[in-house]
Amino acid sequence: MCNKEFFSKTKCSAVFVNVSRGEVVDQSALIQALKSGEIFSAGLDVATPEPLPTDHELLQLDNVVITPHLGSATVNTRKAMAELAARNILQGLAGEEMISRIA
């Protein structure tokens, strides 16, 4: 968890980047670290909730860049996702175990 203790151990020149899950960051602690200068800036591809409300404090900070959960939007990743979906469909139709079945 990236919380107050985590941010207190960073350099003031740190740029915090999160492209994993919004839930791994205590956003209140992140906001405080950004406002106090404990860290320099943040780049976020994920947040909680998604999308953030338009009046969310993170959106008001000049030292934050937020993208709309596009971290996986590469040609290779999208191709792999399409191939996995196609394999799952074909295996499911054939009565076989799917690679990534959702229970």
SULCORPE-V370052 format. One record per pair of residues at least 24 apart in sequence whose C-alpha atoms are under 8 Angstrom apart, sorted by sequence separation. I is the first residue (numbers start at 0). J is the second residue. If there is no record, write none. Layout:
# SULCORPE-V370052
I	J
I	J
This chain:
# SULCORPE-V370052
0	24
1	25
2	26
14	38
21	45
22	46
42	66
44	68
0	25
3	28
7	32
11	36
13	38
14	39
15	40
16	41
17	42
18	43
19	44
20	45
21	46
22	47
44	69
2	28
3	29
6	32
11	37
12	38
13	39
14	40
15	41
16	42
17	43
18	44
19	45
20	46
21	47
30	56
34	60
44	70
2	29
10	37
11	38
12	39
13	40
14	41
15	42
16	43
17	44
18	45
21	48
30	57
9	37
10	38
11	39
14	42
17	45
3	32
9	38
33	62
7	37
6	37
6	38
18	68
18	70
